Amino acid sequence: MIHLKQPLVLSAQSGNVASPLFATAAAASSQQRRASKAGGRVRTRRISCVSTEEAPGVTTSVKTKERNLTVTAIVTAQAAPASLYVSRGLDDIQDLFGKTLLLELVSSELDPKTGSEREKVKAFAHMTLTPGTYEAKISVPASFGPVGAVLVENEHHREMFLKDIKLITGGDESTATTFHIDSWVHSKFDNPEPRVFFSVRSYLPSQTPPGIEALRKKELETLRGDGQGERKFHDRVYDYDTYNDLGDPDTNIQHRRPVLGSKEYPYPRRCRTGRPMTTTDPKTEKRSSTVYVPRDEQFSGIKGLTFSATTLRTGLHAILPALAPLIKKSENFPHFPSIDDLYSDGIPLPADGGAGASLHIIRDVIPRVVQMIENTTDHVLRFEVPHMVERDRFSWFRDEEFARQTLAGLNPICIRLLREFPIVSKLDPAVYGPPESALTRELLEKMMNGVMTVDEALESKRLFMLDYHDVFLPYVHKVRELPEKTLYGSRTVFFLGDEGTLMPLAIELTRPQSPTKPQWKRAFTSGNDATQSWLWKLAKAHVLTHDTGYHQLVSHWLRTHACVEPYIIATNRQLSRMHPVYRLLHPHFRYTMEINALARESLVNADGIIEDAFWPGKYSVELSSVAYGATWQFNTEALPEDLVSRGLAMRREDGELELTIKDYPYANDGLQIWDCIKQWATDYVNIYYKSDDDITGDQELQAWWEEVRTKGHADKKDEPWWPVCDSKDNLVQILNTIMWVTSGHHAAVNFGQYHYAGYFPNRPTVVRTNIPVEESREDEMKKFMARPEEVLLESLPSQMQAIKVMATLDILSAHSPDEEYMGEYGEPAWLAEPMVKAAFEKFSGRLKEVEGSIDERNNNPENMNRCGAGIVPYELLKPFSEPGVTGMGIPYSISI
């Protein structure tokens, strides 16, 4: 079943009513243009009706007496908040006298006598006995033509959230034209300009009904703003700025951070707030308790209550001080059973006194993991058992699982086909040391047990690599200066067996040369003796922390959150709300700017959660800038092109993809989702664009794509790989890529975070000590030889780091109760147009079929990367889900 965010009332625009007031605006516009070409005037058919007296507060443009239609406007608003505010009494008086909302109806037609816009008809809506409902009786000339827009002026001293406006003639609600609002309307005391809401019908710029052409342009000008001043809470202005607000040098000079979005540190742009600069650093914007985002981009009531209001914005900042009395910050876990206790016994929480505030803070932030001890009133912080530990508590220790997760885990988008040998660094050897890898031909062939030579393995596409060598090596010495953090450059080579699974062959760890020390590098392999086996486990821990950091900063934050924000800004600045492309993309952008602003407040900011608990520390977002400059390309954000670029797929002569690893769960499921989105985008584009000339002739569309490239991703504006928006096929590819990144890509790297990293030894966010054999100091080696498990535990995150990350991942992995899953919820504009509705229903049906296909693959024992004893089935790309931490479900947008 397809769900609407709210019930859709089919209007006369769908052909139900013959009244010219609610006739299809497109038809009226077409008729008017035909008449104009013929040199004549449009004749509007009159309807016989009883003349009405003008309703109080109504003005009309009618100069000669003509029959009027009585239109009932019903406005549905969100119920008034329970909290009181200073001007509440004044607003109650406004409601009492019916001076709440001033509505203005705008005709889609021009006045046939003057050739100019018809004058608007106005009326005040007054509060009814039904909570949240306002009603107006509007006397409208019968010749007014179809209503193309409604202007709303909010007479309250406080903003209102409007759900919809229904215009009804003849008392028959089945004939209503519904304007779907779902938006905040500012108080006129904050901004005297009224809000404009267009009809549910979508129009290309050239097809805009003439009566609302100027309004369409004016609305876009309002949304662009003038680039001046500090943005206010109620504003709806979209503009660009660099990431210059992550540091806080006025509070602490150690919190100074570089500006991201420059030649030195290229980065996508974020939304401009206009806050003043800091005193300490004139390049850094001052931080405030809240970060401006345009009002319509902020969370809905339910999502706000379940997420932002009590978590990232206020709660996660408070977790550390709340937990501090309970846990020593740098204390290690003494043994692995103490880690297991987090999921069984839990950590006792204070119940009363001054410490009682800690309980309330923690309970509000992470309610899922705060539980009561049976038959008592005592509370404990007891984490839910992650799925992978629930199925097999020792799986994280095995090489097979280590390899499997590169294809079906939390970060399945970094493994690459090894195409060349020997492996050589591209970094300057004068700075970093000899470029040759320690992973030699002899070593790899030995680990392949003589099954084939390296050359034969390359030829048969059997060797793959997880490569964090060159990208991390420049940061090794910087990170090592941070307390309790270390880093290497790393390479891990895997071999693809006949059964279709990977096995790690060897790991290389490298420390670059320095003024005082030569380069150090060593290859590690699993072995039969205990020492080699434990060194291998330590080397895997380093690789896992590299993969975890790269996943969070690049695969997740950069490639979805940060890179999508410019698309949202450009879409709102250049595409009218009436534009079909705006309406296609809008659900894919919902709440993303809000979650990004929250991330800049608490996650990726100086001394935020990422810097505190992940190994890059204060270099975290700087490192994602380096990755953006070196690797990000719009064309390879498309899933098929990404797979081809990594050597995980090849294109056959017929254009179809053939996977290098047949059982690659992320690719198998992802390509099905990609194809569903592509078909939906193709059907949608073909409805509104009849030829490639329509694409190049669409001024709004061309301005949008130009701005995405030259302003939103300004540091890469001259790259040759940007697609040209000059054909229907190219537009489909552009839209498909954006829609995939916001939905499937983000779901694959986000909603499994707690399942895979909730047991932190599986994906440690930091390794705090060097591997003992780097320096081979006698004391370190003696301790390692005597108690290797203790050395591993000392390397892993501290208790405070682990609990902080686990609590954060529990929040970030959860679906809101009002989650909008792709294909389940239809936009009113889609469902009001029969051809679009049919295309959407086909899209929805195909996604339901994908669910069944994924279940089949997960239950097929031949797919050993997703089916087997204790293996977590790959469900991250199953389209639909229940609320909570489920490890499945693809929302339209990046909303968490």
N, C-alpha and C positions, 0 to 999 in steps of 0.2 A: 504494500500500500504506500502511496506517495503522501507525504504529510506537508501541510502548509504550516508556516510559522503562525499564521492566524487564518481563519476561514476566508476563503475567496468568494466574494459575491460577484457573479458574472454581471457585467453592466451592459447597457445598451450598446456599448462599443463592440460587443460580441454579436450584435445583430438581434437582440431580443425585443427592442422597442423602436418604434418609428419616429419618436419625438425628435425634432431637430436640435433640441437643447442637449440631448445626449447621443446624437448621431455620431458615427465614427469620425473622429477628427481627421483621419487620413482621407476618408471619402470626401468630407467637406472641403479639405484643403485641395484635393485633386479637382473637385468640381469648380472651386474658385479659380484655380490656375487654368483650367480649360476655358472658363468663361473669359479670363483675362486675355488668353491667346486669341479668343474669338472676337475680342473687342467689346464684349458685352458684360453685363452684371450677373452675379449669381442670384438666382431666384430661390428664396427660402420658402418652403412649403409651410403654410400656417396651420395651426391646430386649433380647432374650436374648443374653447374652454371658458369657464366662468371667470369674469373679471374679478380680481381681488383687490382689496385695499392694501396699500403699502404697509409692510410690517414696520414697527418702530425701529428707527435707526437705519432704515434702508434708503439708499439713494440710487437712482438709475440714470442712464444716459439718454433715456427716451425723451425727445423734444415734442413729439406729437403723440396724442393719446393712442395707445394700442393695447391689445389684450396682453395681460401678463400671466405667467405661470407661477404658481406658488411652489417653491422648492424648499423642502425640509432638509436642512443640513444637520446631521448627527455626528458629533465629534466624540470619539472614544479616547479617553486619556488615562494615564496611569493614576491610580488612586493617590491622593495627596499623602506625603510622608507623615509618619506619626510624630516625628520631631517638630517642635514649634520653632518659629523664627520671628524676629522682631516685627516684620511687616505682615505677619499672618492675619492680624485683625483687619488691616486695610484690605487685604485680599478677600477676606470674608465679606466685607462690605461690597466690594466689586461684584462678587458672586451674587449677593443678595439683590443687587440692582441690575443683574444681567449684563454687566460690563466686563466679561471675562476674556472672551476671544473675539476679536474683530476679524471676520472672514470677508475676503474679496474674491469674487469669481471672475476669471479672466477668459474671455472668449478666444477660441482658436481662429476665428474669422476676423477679417478686417471689415470695417464699416463700408458697405458697397457704395454709399453716397460720398464719403470723404476719402476712401482709400487708406485711412489710418486705423489704428487700433480702436476697437470699441471701448467705451468707458466701462470700467469695472462696476459691478454691483456689489454692495456691501451690506453687511448686517452683523449685529452682535449675537454671539451664541451665549445662552444663559445656562446655568446649572440646572439639571433635572433632579428628580427624586432618586434616580439610579446613580449610585456612586461612580464617579469618573466619567459621567456622560453629560455632554452639553448639547444644546439644540438651538437652532436658529431657523426662523421662517424668512425666506428670501423671495422677494417679488422680482421675477426676472422677465424681461421682454420675450415674447414668443419668438422673435427674430434673432435672439441673442446668439444662436448657434451653439456648437458643442463647447463644453467647458474644457479648456486645455490645461488650466492651472488654477490653484487656489492659493491666495496669499493669506497668511495668518499673522496677526499681531496679538501678542500675549500681553494683556493689560495687568497681569499680576506683577508683583515685585520679585517673583521668583520664577525660574524656568519651569516648564511643564513638559512631560513626555506624552506625545500624542501617538496613538496607535493607528487610527485611520479616520477618515472623513467620508461619510456616505451622503450623497446627494440624491434625494428621493422626490419623485413627482407623483401626484395622484394618490399618495398614501400607500403605494404598493412597493414594499421594500425589495421585492424581486426585481424591480426595474432600476435599482440603485446603481449609480456609478460610484465606485469605491476608489478613493485616493489612499493608497497604502503609505503611511507616514513612517512609523517606527523611528521617531526622531525626537530630539529635544528641541523645544521652541523657546528661545531666550526671552527674557523679560524686555519690554520696550524701554524700561529704565536703564538696561544695560546696553541696548542697541536699538535705536528707533526704527531701523529698517525691518520690515516684515519678512518672515520666511516664505519662500516659494516652494510649492509642491506640485510637480507635474503629474499628468495622468499616467495610468499604468501602461499606456501604449508607447512603444519604442519607435524612435525616428532617427534616421540618418540626418545630418545637418541639412542636406539639400531637400529633404522631405518634410522639414519642420512646418507645421501649420503657420501661416503668416502672422496670425494674431499673437503668437508667443515666440516668434523669432528673436525679437529684441530681449525678451525676458530670459531666453536661453543663454544669450551672450552675457547679459548682465550678471546672471547667477555665477557663471564661470569666472568673471572678473572679481566677484566678491570672494570666491573660494581661493583665488590666487593671492589676494591681498596686495599690499604695496611694498612688502619686504621691510617695513619699518616698525620700530617699537617692540615692546614686550607683549607677547600674546597673553590674553586673558582666558580664564576658565571657560567662558561661554563662547569663545571664538570658534569659527569654522574655517580658519585660514590654513592652507597647505603651502609650505615653502621648504626650501632645502637649506641644510647646514652641514658642516663637518662634525665629526665626533670629537668635539672639543669640551665635552662636559663630563668626562669620566674621572678627571682628577679633582682634587679638592685642596689645592696648595695653601689657601688662606687658613684652613684648619690645621693642616700638617704638611710641611714642605716635602715630606717623604711621599705624600700622595700626589705629587706632580706627575702628570702623564702626558705623553706626546699627543698632538692633534692628529687624528686619523682622517685622511682625506686630503692628500697632498702628493707631491712628486716623491718625497721620501717615504711617506706612509700612505699609499693609495688605499681608498676604502669607499664603499657605497655611502651615499648621503642619507642623513636622517632628517626628521622634521625640525624645522627651525622653531625655537621658542622665544628668541629675542631677549633672553636674560642678560644682564650686564656682565662684564668680565671681572675676574678676580683682581684684587690689588696686587697680589704676589706675582701673578703671571697674566699679562694682558691678552694672551692667546687662549686662555682657559675661561670658559663660561662659569659663572657662579652656580652652585648647586642650590636647590631649594627642596622643601619637604615633598612637593609634588612636581611632576614634570608635565608641561603642557602637551596635550595631544588634542587635535580637533574634536569638538564635542561629540560628534556622531561616531567617533572611533572608540569611545570609551565603553567599558563593559556594561552589559545589560544587568538588570537587577539581580537575577539569580546567579549569574556568573560572578558578579561583583561580590555577592554575599558569600559564595562558596570559594572564591579564590582571592581576588585582589585585596578586598578590605581587611582580611584577616591573615593574609599570608605574606606574599613578597613585600607589599608596601609597609606593613607594620610588624608582622610576625617574625619573619626570618631574621630581621635585624635584632630581634629580642631573644632568639634561641640561645645564642652563646652566653649572654649574661644570665639567662634563666638556668642554663645547664651548668654554668661554671661552678656553683657550690657543690655540685654532685660529682663532677669529673675533673681530674687534674688535666690541664690542657695538653701536656706533652706525654702523658702516661701511655705506655704501650699496652697492648693486650698481652697478658702474661703467657697465654696458651690458647690454642684454637677452641677448646671448650668455652672459654670466656667470651669468645665471639658468638658461639652458639647460644649463650645465655641471653643475648639481646633479643632472641626470638622465642625464648622459653620463659625464663624467670623474669627478664626485664630489669629495668633500673628503677628502684623505688623513688617516687616523687614526693616532695614535701606537701603536707596537707593543710597546714595552717600557719599562723604567725606571719612574719615578714616574708618567709620563703613561700607562703601560699600563693603569692603573686606569680611565682615561677610556674606553679601548676596551671594557673589559669592561662598564662601566655602559651605554654606548651600545648595545653589541651585545645586552645583555639586555633593554633597554627597547624598542628598535625593530629586532628582528632582520631584519625583511623588507627594510630599507633599508641594512643593513650588508653589504657584499659584498666578496669577495676579488678582487683584481686577478689576471687570468689568469696562470698559471704562476709566481706569486710567493706569498709568505706575507703580503703587505701587504694591509691592509684600507682600504676607502674608505666614506664615508657617501654612498651613491648612491641617490637617491630613485627609486621606480618612476614611470614616465611616466603622469600622469593620463590617463584615457580621452579627455577632451575635447581635450587637447593631442596625444595619439597620433593622433586622427582628423583634427584640423585645428589646427595650432599657432598659427594667426592668428585663429581664430574669436573669441577673447575681445576682439579689437580692433573687431569689427564691430557696428554698431547693431542689426542683425537678431538677433544672438546675445544681446546685452544685453537686448533685449525678450523673446526666446523664453524666457530663463531665468526670467522672472517667472511663466511658466506651466508650465515643465517643468524647472526647475532645483532648487536646494537650498532655496529659500524661496518656494514657489509659493502661499503662503497670505496674502500681504499686499496684493496688487494689488486695487483696488476700482474699481467703476464710478463715473465722475464723474457725479453727479446734478444738481449745482447750479452755476450760473455767474452772476456772477463768483465766483472762489475767494476766500474771506475767512477770516482766522485767527480763532479763538475766544478767543485769549489777550488779556489786558488791554493795550490800546494804550498806556496810561499807563506801563506797565512795559516793554513790548517794542517799541513803536513802531507805526506805521500798520499796520492789519490787511490792507489790500488786497494782493493778490498781484501780482507782476511779470509773471505769465503772463496777458497781456491777450487780449481777443478778436481784435484785429488780428493779433497775433503768431501765435496758433494757426491762424487762417484762412490766413495767409500760408504756414505750414508744411504745411498740408493742400493747398497748391497750388490753392486755389479750388475744390476738389472739392465742398465743402459749407460752409455756415456752422456756427458753433459751436452755434447753436440746433438746426439740422438734425442735427448729429452727436450732440447730447444726446438728441434725440428718437429717433434710430435706434440708440441705445446703441453708439456708436462710440468714445467717449472714456473712457479709464481712467487711474487715477492711483496712483502709489506715493507715499504721503504720510508723510514723516518731518519735517514742519514743526513742528507744535505740540508733539509729544511730545519733540523734541530741543531746541527753541529755549531752554527754561529752563536747559539745561545747557551752552550754547555758551561762555559766559564762564568757567564752572567748569572745563570740559575744557581750555580754552586756557591755563589756569594750570599745567597738567601739562606736564612736559618732553616735547618732541617729539610733541605731539599738538595737533590742531585739530578744529574742528567747525563745522558750519552746520546750520540747519534746511533741509530740502530738500523739493521737490515735483517729481515727474517725470510728465508727461502723455504718454500713448500713444494712437495712433489705430489702430483695427481696420480693416484693409483688406478688400477684397472676397474675397481668397484665404484669409482667416481667420487671418492673422498680424498681430502688432502691430508698429508702428514708433514709436520715440520722437520726439515733436514738440519738446519743450522741457524744460529743467531750470531750476528756480529755486533759488538758494542765498541764504540770509538770515542775516545777523548781527544780533542784536537791539541796540537802543540800550543805551548804558551812561551812567554819569555823565559820561564824558569824550568819548564819540563818539555820533553819531546812528546810527540804523538804517541798515544797508547791505543791499541786495538787488539781484540781477541775474538776468535770464533768459539762458540759453545755448541756442544751437541749433547743429546741424551746418551748415556753410556751405561755399561753394566756395573761399574764400580760406584760406590756410594758417593765419593767426593764429586765425580763428574756429574752424577745424577742431581745432587743438591745445587751445584753451580748452574746446571741447566734450569732448575726451578727458579733460581734467583734471576737468571737472564730473562726467563719468560716474564717474571714480575716487572722487570724494566720495560720490556716490549709492551706489556699490557698497559702500563701507565702512560707510555707514549701514545698508544692507540686511544686510550681514554681521553687524554688531553686534546688530541687532534680531533677526535669525535666531537667533543663538547664545543671547542672553539671554532672549528672549521666546518665539519660535516653538518653540525647542528646550527650553532649560532650564526656563523657567517653565511653559509649557503642557503639557509632558509630565512631566518629572522632579518638579518641585516640586509641581504641582497634583495629581499622582497619589498622592503619599505619604500625604495624609490619608485617601484611600480605603482604603489598605492598613491603616493604623492602626485605622480604624473597623471594617473587616471582621474583623480579628483580635480586637478587643475585644467586638464585639457579635454576631457570627455564629459559632456553633459549627462545629467541623471537620466535623460531621455535616450541617450545613445545606447544602441543594443550591446556594444562591446562593454560599456560600463556595467550594464545590467547582467551580463554574463560573468564578469569578473568580480562584481561586488561581494558575493558571498565568500569568495576566496580570500578576501582582504579583511573580513570582519574581525575586529579586536586586535589585529596584529600590531598596530602602532601603539596600542595601550600596553600590550605585554612587552614590547620592546622598550617602552619608557620605564616600565617597572624593572626590566633587566638592567637598564642604565642606573637605576636607583640602588639596586641591591645585589645584583649578580655579577656583572662585568665591570663594575666601577672600581675605583681604587679602594683596596682593602675590603672588597665585597666577597661574596661566598666563593666565587671562582678563584680569586687571587689567594684567598686564605687556605683553601683546601685542595687546590690543584697545583701540580708541580711548576707551571710557568710563573706562578706568583704575579709580581707586578708587570711582567712581560706578556701577560696572557693575551690581551686584545692587540697589542703590538705584533705578537706572533701571528694572529689571525690576519692582520694587515699584510704581513709578508706572504702568507699563503694566498691571499686574494690577489696580490700583485703578480705572483708567480704562476698561479694555477687556474684562477677563475675565468671562465669563458661562458658567455650566454649560450652559445650553440651546444656546448657539451653539458649544460644543465639538463638538456633533453635526455631522458633515460637511454634510448637506443644509442645516441652519439656518445654518451658517457661510457657505456659498455664497450663500444667499438674502440674508443680512445684508450681504454685500459687493457685492450686485448682480450676481454672476456666475451667478446662476440665478434663475428665477422658478417659482412653482408654478402649474400649469395648473388648470383647474376640476376635472379628475379627480384632482388631488392629486399627479400626477407632476411631476418637475422638468424644466425645459427650460433648458439652458445658454445663457448669453448669448454665450459664445465656444464654438462647437461643438467645436473641436479644442483642448481644455484638458486636457492629459494627466493632470495630478494629479487633476482632477475626474472625467474619464472612467474612469480606473482605480480611483480611490478610491471612487466610488459603487458600483462592482461589489463591491469588498471590503466596503463598508458594508452592502450588501444581503445578502451572504452571512452576515455576522455577525448581522444582524437576523433572518434566517430561523432561524439556529441558536439564538439567544436566545429567539425566539418558541416554537420547538418545545420547547426545554428548559423554559421557564416553564410551558407548557401541560401538561407531564407531571406537574409537582409541584403546580400550583395549578389547581384546577378552576373557581374563580369569583373575582370581585373581592373577595368577602368573605374569601376565604382570604388575600388580600394584606393587607387591613387588620387581620385577626385574627392575623397573624404578628408576635408581640411582638419577636422578635429582628430581623426585617427592618425594622420600624418604628423600633426603637432605633438600628439601623445607619444608616438614612437621616437620622434626626434628628441623629446625631452627625457625619455627614459635613458637614452644613450648619452646625450651631451650634458645633462644636468644631474640625473640620478646616479649615473655611473661615470661621472665626468673624467675621472682619472684613466678611464679606458675608452674614451669616446672615439679615438682614432684607430682602434683595433680593426683589422680586416675581417674578423669572424662574425661581426654583427650581421644578422639577416636583414635583408632589405624588405620593407613592407610595401611590396609593389604587386602582389598577386594574392588571390584567395588562398592558394596553397601555402604561401609564406606567412600569411596572417594566421592560418590555422596552426602552423608550426610554432609561431610566437606564442599564441594563446595556449596551446597544448603544453608548452614548456612551463609557462607561468603557473598554469593550473596544476600541473604535476608537482612542481616544487612546493606549492602551498599545501597540497593534499598528501599524495602518496609518499613523496620524499620525506616530508616532515614527519608523517606518521611512522615511517620505517626507522627513523633515528631518534624519535622522542618517546613513544609510548611503551617501549620496552626497557626504559632506563631502570626502573625499580626491579623488574624481573631479572635483569642480567647484572646490574651493578648494586642492587640492594644487598647482595652478599659481597662486600667490598674486596675480599681477596681475589675474586674472579676478575674485577676491573678496578684495581687500586687507582686512586686519583693522584697519588704521590708515592715515590720511593725515596726514603729519607737518607739512605746511606749508600756509599759506593759498594760495588761488588768486591769482596775481600781480596781477590787475586789481582786487583788493579795495582795496588802498591805492595801487596804481599808482605805487609807488616807482620811481625812475629806475633804480636798480641792479637791482632784481628784474625790471623789464620788459626791461632791456637783456639780462640773462642769458636770460630766456625767449625773446626774439626771436632770440637767437643760437643757443641750444642747448635747444630745448623738450623733447627726449627726456631730457636730463639733469635738467631740472626735474621731469619726471614721475617719474623714478627716485628723486630725492631725496624726493619726496612719499610714495612707497610704503614699506612696512615695511623696516626695516634687515635686514641679513643674519641677525643673531641672532634678531630677531623672526620673520622668515620661516621659518627652519629650525626654531625651537621650535614654531611653529604647525603646520608641515607634519608634524613628527614626532608631534605630538599628534593631528592629524586622521587620520594613518595608523592609529593605535591605535583611535581612536573609531569609525572606519569599518569595523572588522573584525568578522566573525562568529567566535565561539568554535567549536572543534570539537564541543562538546556543545550547540550552539544548538538551541533547541526552537522550530521553526517552526509557526506557527498552522495547525492542520488536519492536520499531519503526525503529531503526537504526541498520543495520547489518554490522559487521566487514567484510572487504574484504576477509580475510582468511576463514570466514564461508561461504560466498557466492560463493567462488571459488571451494568449495568441494560439489558436488551434494548432498551427503547424509546429510552433515551438513546443507546445505542450506534448504533442505526439513524439517529437524528438527526445524530449526529456523523459517521457515514460519509457521509451526504448533504452535510453541511457540507464535509467533506474533498474530496468529489468536485467540488463547485461551485468550490472554490478552484483545483483543477487545471484546470477549464474556464476560469477567469479567466486563468491563465497563457497558455493558447492564444489568448484574446481579445487580450491585451496584445501578444503576438507579431504577431498579424494587424494591429493598429493601427500597430505600429512599422514594418511592412513596406508600409503603404499610402501611396503617394506623395502622395495627397491630404491626408494629415495632415502638413503641412509643419512643424508645431511639434515633430514627433518623428521625421520621416523626411526625409532629404535628404543631399546630399553633405557629408560630414564631420560630420554632426549625431550627437550621442550619443543613441541610442534611449532612451526613457523606460522604465526597468525597475525603478525604486525600489519599485514596488508589486507586483512579481512575488512571489508568496507564498513561493517556496522558493529555496534557494541552497546552494552549497558553502561550506566554511569560508573565511575570509580576506576581503580587500577586494574585493568582487564588485559592489557597486552594485545589489544586489537582495536579496530575501528579507525576509519579515515575521515576526520572532519574536513569540511571544505577548506578551512583556513588555519593559520598558525595562531591559535588562540590560547596557547599555554607554552 
